Amino acid sequence: MLTLHLKISINFMENLIFATHNAHKLQEVSAMLENQVNLLGLSELGFYEEIPETADTLQENALQKAQFVKEKTGCGCFADDTGLEVDALNGEPGVFSARYAGEPSDSEKNIDKLLKNLANKNNRSAQFRTVIVLLQDSDIQYFEGVIRGKIIKERYGNGGFGYDSVFVPDGYEKTFAELSPEEKNLISHRGQAVKKLVEFLKIKA
């Protein structure tokens, strides 16, 4: 068992485990925390055990990941799960967003499948939804963020990751991939959820 002696404290720049290997997610969340904590991803910890993601909902998946890492490390941590939910596809790809086109996960293939499935659909409304689960001691806290938008027919922009190049948030004319990281973090689903997480940590500190 990997044992880490970490204490979560928003005031003293100590460590918080984010249960992810996704460097893009880690960078986004680190920026939103504005150096109020030292955020550690699983790669930084040398934690490479396969984390189960077998649940049917974003909430359950995030909880499953957080519980697995907490049990293995003995430390408080948080995990997130994010899904793109497309109205005309009855909420797909949803919890399967990262592996929509199958294993291994491939963002370009996922986008190709999404655009193909929407080819004959007039309604291209969709939303990104993020659920964060924070486990500290015996407490479980949930934080959610949602942003509405639409799926366009071609990729635009070189930033972001996942489905960002085909998602235009409501009130904007640019895709997430065309917005700067700062612009995206102000409005994004993950940004909303992280802000709620940070506010909670500040209150507890």
KOLBA-406571 format. One record per residue (C-alpha): residue number from 1; residue in three letters; x, y negated, z negated. Coordinates in Angstrom, 1 decimal. Layout:
[NUM; 'ALA'; [X; Y; Z]]
...
//
This chain:
[1; 'MET'; [0.0; 0.0; 0.0]]
[2; 'LEU'; [1.2; -3.5; 0.9]]
[3; 'THR'; [1.1; -5.6; -2.3]]
[4; 'LEU'; [1.4; -9.4; -2.0]]
[5; 'HIS'; [1.4; -11.6; -5.0]]
[6; 'LEU'; [-0.5; -14.6; -3.6]]
[7; 'LYS'; [-2.8; -17.0; -5.4]]
[8; 'ILE'; [-5.3; -19.0; -3.4]]
[9; 'SER'; [-5.2; -22.7; -4.3]]
[10; 'ILE'; [-6.1; -25.6; -2.1]]
[11; 'ASN'; [-4.3; -28.0; -4.3]]
[12; 'PHE'; [-0.8; -26.5; -4.5]]
[13; 'MET'; [-0.1; -25.5; -0.9]]
[14; 'GLU'; [-0.1; -21.9; -1.7]]
[15; 'ASN'; [-1.1; -19.0; 0.6]]
[16; 'LEU'; [-4.3; -17.9; 2.2]]
[17; 'ILE'; [-4.6; -14.8; 4.2]]
[18; 'PHE'; [-6.5; -15.0; 7.5]]
[19; 'ALA'; [-7.3; -11.4; 8.6]]
[20; 'THR'; [-6.3; -11.8; 12.2]]
[21; 'HIS'; [-3.4; -11.1; 14.6]]
[22; 'ASN'; [-4.9; -13.6; 17.1]]
[23; 'ALA'; [-2.3; -16.4; 17.4]]
[24; 'HIS'; [-4.8; -18.7; 19.1]]
[25; 'LYS'; [-7.3; -18.4; 16.3]]
[26; 'LEU'; [-4.6; -18.8; 13.7]]
[27; 'GLN'; [-3.3; -22.0; 15.4]]
[28; 'GLU'; [-6.8; -23.5; 15.6]]
[29; 'VAL'; [-7.7; -22.8; 12.0]]
[30; 'SER'; [-4.3; -24.0; 10.7]]
[31; 'ALA'; [-4.9; -27.3; 12.5]]
[32; 'MET'; [-8.3; -27.6; 10.9]]
[33; 'LEU'; [-7.0; -26.9; 7.4]]
[34; 'GLU'; [-4.7; -29.9; 7.9]]
[35; 'ASN'; [-1.8; -28.5; 5.8]]
[36; 'GLN'; [-4.0; -28.2; 2.7]]
[37; 'VAL'; [-3.1; -24.5; 2.5]]
[38; 'ASN'; [-0.3; -22.3; 3.9]]
[39; 'LEU'; [-2.3; -20.1; 6.2]]
[40; 'LEU'; [-0.8; -16.6; 6.8]]
[41; 'GLY'; [-1.9; -14.3; 9.6]]
[42; 'LEU'; [-1.4; -10.6; 9.5]]
[43; 'SER'; [1.6; -10.7; 11.8]]
[44; 'GLU'; [3.4; -13.0; 9.4]]
[45; 'LEU'; [2.7; -10.4; 6.7]]
[46; 'GLY'; [4.0; -7.5; 8.7]]
[47; 'PHE'; [0.5; -6.0; 8.5]]
[48; 'TYR'; [-0.1; -3.9; 11.6]]
[49; 'GLU'; [-2.7; -1.3; 10.4]]
[50; 'GLU'; [-5.6; -1.0; 12.7]]
[51; 'ILE'; [-8.6; -2.9; 11.2]]
[52; 'PRO'; [-12.0; -1.4; 11.7]]
[53; 'GLU'; [-14.6; -3.4; 13.7]]
[54; 'THR'; [-17.4; -0.9; 14.0]]
[55; 'ALA'; [-20.4; -2.9; 12.6]]
[56; 'ASP'; [-23.4; -4.1; 14.7]]
[57; 'THR'; [-23.5; -7.7; 13.6]]
[58; 'LEU'; [-21.0; -10.5; 13.3]]
[59; 'GLN'; [-21.6; -10.8; 9.6]]
[60; 'GLU'; [-21.0; -7.1; 9.0]]
[61; 'ASN'; [-17.9; -7.1; 11.2]]
[62; 'ALA'; [-16.3; -10.0; 9.4]]
[63; 'LEU'; [-17.1; -8.4; 6.0]]
[64; 'GLN'; [-15.6; -5.1; 7.1]]
[65; 'LYS'; [-12.4; -6.7; 8.2]]
[66; 'ALA'; [-12.0; -8.9; 5.1]]
[67; 'GLN'; [-12.7; -5.9; 2.8]]
[68; 'PHE'; [-10.2; -3.7; 4.6]]
[69; 'VAL'; [-7.4; -6.3; 4.3]]
[70; 'LYS'; [-8.3; -7.2; 0.7]]
[71; 'GLU'; [-8.2; -3.5; -0.3]]
[72; 'LYS'; [-4.8; -3.0; 1.4]]
[73; 'THR'; [-3.1; -6.2; 0.1]]
[74; 'GLY'; [-4.9; -6.7; -3.2]]
[75; 'CYS'; [-5.2; -10.4; -2.3]]
[76; 'GLY'; [-8.1; -12.8; -1.5]]
[77; 'CYS'; [-8.5; -13.4; 2.2]]
[78; 'PHE'; [-11.0; -14.4; 4.8]]
[79; 'ALA'; [-12.0; -12.9; 8.2]]
[80; 'ASP'; [-14.1; -14.1; 11.0]]
[81; 'ASP'; [-16.0; -12.7; 13.8]]
[82; 'THR'; [-17.2; -14.7; 16.8]]
[83; 'GLY'; [-19.6; -13.9; 19.5]]
[84; 'LEU'; [-20.9; -15.5; 22.7]]
[85; 'GLU'; [-24.6; -15.1; 22.8]]
[86; 'VAL'; [-26.2; -15.7; 26.2]]
[87; 'ASP'; [-30.0; -16.3; 26.3]]
[88; 'ALA'; [-30.7; -14.6; 29.7]]
[89; 'LEU'; [-28.7; -11.5; 28.7]]
[90; 'ASN'; [-30.7; -11.0; 25.4]]
[91; 'GLY'; [-27.8; -12.3; 23.3]]
[92; 'GLU'; [-25.0; -10.3; 25.1]]
[93; 'PRO'; [-22.1; -10.0; 24.8]]
[94; 'GLY'; [-22.6; -10.9; 21.1]]
[95; 'VAL'; [-20.6; -8.8; 18.7]]
[96; 'PHE'; [-19.0; -7.0; 21.7]]
[97; 'SER'; [-17.6; -10.3; 23.2]]
[98; 'ALA'; [-13.9; -9.4; 22.8]]
[99; 'ARG'; [-14.4; -6.0; 24.5]]
[100; 'TYR'; [-17.3; -6.8; 26.8]]
[101; 'ALA'; [-15.5; -5.2; 29.8]]
[102; 'GLY'; [-14.1; -2.3; 27.8]]
[103; 'GLU'; [-10.9; -1.4; 26.0]]
[104; 'PRO'; [-8.3; -2.8; 25.8]]
[105; 'SER'; [-9.7; -6.3; 25.4]]
[106; 'ASP'; [-9.1; -8.5; 28.5]]
[107; 'SER'; [-10.5; -12.0; 28.6]]
[108; 'GLU'; [-10.4; -12.3; 32.4]]
[109; 'LYS'; [-12.2; -9.1; 32.9]]
[110; 'ASN'; [-14.8; -10.1; 30.2]]
[111; 'ILE'; [-15.4; -13.4; 32.1]]
[112; 'ASP'; [-15.7; -11.5; 35.4]]
[113; 'LYS'; [-18.3; -9.2; 34.0]]
[114; 'LEU'; [-20.2; -12.1; 32.4]]
[115; 'LEU'; [-20.4; -14.1; 35.6]]
[116; 'LYS'; [-21.4; -11.0; 37.6]]
[117; 'ASN'; [-24.3; -10.3; 35.1]]
[118; 'LEU'; [-25.4; -14.0; 35.4]]
[119; 'ALA'; [-25.1; -14.2; 39.1]]
[120; 'ASN'; [-28.9; -14.1; 39.7]]
[121; 'LYS'; [-30.0; -15.9; 36.5]]
[122; 'ASN'; [-31.3; -19.5; 36.5]]
[123; 'ASN'; [-31.1; -19.8; 32.8]]
[124; 'ARG'; [-27.4; -20.1; 31.8]]
[125; 'SER'; [-27.9; -21.3; 28.3]]
[126; 'ALA'; [-25.7; -19.8; 25.6]]
[127; 'GLN'; [-24.2; -20.3; 22.2]]
[128; 'PHE'; [-21.0; -19.5; 20.5]]
[129; 'ARG'; [-21.4; -18.3; 16.9]]
[130; 'THR'; [-18.7; -17.8; 14.3]]
[131; 'VAL'; [-19.2; -16.1; 10.9]]
[132; 'ILE'; [-16.4; -16.3; 8.3]]
[133; 'VAL'; [-16.4; -14.1; 5.2]]
[134; 'LEU'; [-14.2; -15.1; 2.2]]
[135; 'LEU'; [-13.4; -12.6; -0.4]]
[136; 'GLN'; [-12.0; -13.8; -3.7]]
[137; 'ASP'; [-12.1; -11.6; -6.7]]
[138; 'SER'; [-15.6; -10.1; -6.6]]
[139; 'ASP'; [-17.2; -13.0; -4.8]]
[140; 'ILE'; [-18.4; -12.9; -1.2]]
[141; 'GLN'; [-19.0; -16.1; 0.6]]
[142; 'TYR'; [-20.4; -16.6; 4.1]]
[143; 'PHE'; [-19.8; -19.6; 6.4]]
[144; 'GLU'; [-21.4; -19.9; 9.8]]
[145; 'GLY'; [-21.0; -22.3; 12.8]]
[146; 'VAL'; [-23.0; -22.5; 16.0]]
[147; 'ILE'; [-22.6; -24.6; 19.2]]
[148; 'ARG'; [-25.1; -24.5; 22.1]]
[149; 'GLY'; [-24.0; -24.9; 25.7]]
[150; 'LYS'; [-24.2; -23.3; 29.1]]
[151; 'ILE'; [-22.2; -20.9; 31.2]]
[152; 'ILE'; [-21.0; -22.3; 34.5]]
[153; 'LYS'; [-20.2; -20.4; 37.6]]
[154; 'GLU'; [-16.5; -21.0; 37.9]]
[155; 'ARG'; [-13.5; -21.2; 35.5]]
[156; 'TYR'; [-12.3; -24.7; 34.7]]
[157; 'GLY'; [-9.4; -25.7; 32.4]]
[158; 'ASN'; [-6.2; -24.0; 31.2]]
[159; 'GLY'; [-6.6; -24.5; 27.4]]
[160; 'GLY'; [-8.4; -22.4; 24.8]]
[161; 'PHE'; [-8.9; -18.7; 25.1]]
[162; 'GLY'; [-11.7; -16.1; 25.6]]
[163; 'TYR'; [-14.7; -17.5; 27.4]]
[164; 'ASP'; [-13.6; -21.1; 26.9]]
[165; 'SER'; [-13.1; -21.8; 30.7]]
[166; 'VAL'; [-16.7; -21.1; 31.6]]
[167; 'PHE'; [-18.5; -22.6; 28.5]]
[168; 'VAL'; [-19.6; -26.2; 28.6]]
[169; 'PRO'; [-21.0; -27.5; 25.2]]
[170; 'ASP'; [-24.2; -29.5; 25.2]]
[171; 'GLY'; [-23.5; -33.2; 25.6]]
[172; 'TYR'; [-20.3; -32.6; 27.5]]
[173; 'GLU'; [-19.2; -32.3; 31.1]]
[174; 'LYS'; [-16.0; -30.4; 30.4]]
[175; 'THR'; [-15.5; -26.8; 29.4]]
[176; 'PHE'; [-13.9; -25.9; 26.1]]
[177; 'ALA'; [-10.8; -25.0; 28.1]]
[178; 'GLU'; [-10.6; -28.6; 29.4]]
[179; 'LEU'; [-11.0; -30.3; 26.0]]
[180; 'SER'; [-7.9; -31.0; 23.9]]
[181; 'PRO'; [-7.6; -28.8; 20.8]]
[182; 'GLU'; [-8.5; -31.8; 18.6]]
[183; 'GLU'; [-11.7; -32.4; 20.6]]
[184; 'LYS'; [-12.7; -28.8; 20.6]]
[185; 'ASN'; [-12.1; -28.4; 16.8]]
[186; 'LEU'; [-14.4; -31.3; 16.1]]
[187; 'ILE'; [-17.4; -29.6; 17.6]]
[188; 'SER'; [-16.7; -25.9; 17.9]]
[189; 'HIS'; [-18.4; -23.1; 16.2]]
[190; 'ARG'; [-15.2; -22.0; 14.5]]
[191; 'GLY'; [-14.5; -25.6; 13.5]]
[192; 'GLN'; [-17.9; -25.9; 11.9]]
[193; 'ALA'; [-17.4; -22.6; 9.9]]
[194; 'VAL'; [-13.9; -23.5; 8.9]]
[195; 'LYS'; [-15.0; -27.0; 7.6]]
[196; 'LYS'; [-17.6; -25.2; 5.4]]
[197; 'LEU'; [-14.8; -22.9; 4.2]]
[198; 'VAL'; [-12.5; -25.8; 3.4]]
[199; 'GLU'; [-15.2; -27.7; 1.6]]
[200; 'PHE'; [-15.9; -24.6; -0.6]]
[201; 'LEU'; [-12.2; -24.1; -1.4]]
[202; 'LYS'; [-11.9; -27.8; -2.4]]
[203; 'ILE'; [-14.8; -27.5; -4.8]]
[204; 'LYS'; [-13.4; -24.4; -6.4]]
[205; 'ALA'; [-9.9; -25.8; -6.7]]
//
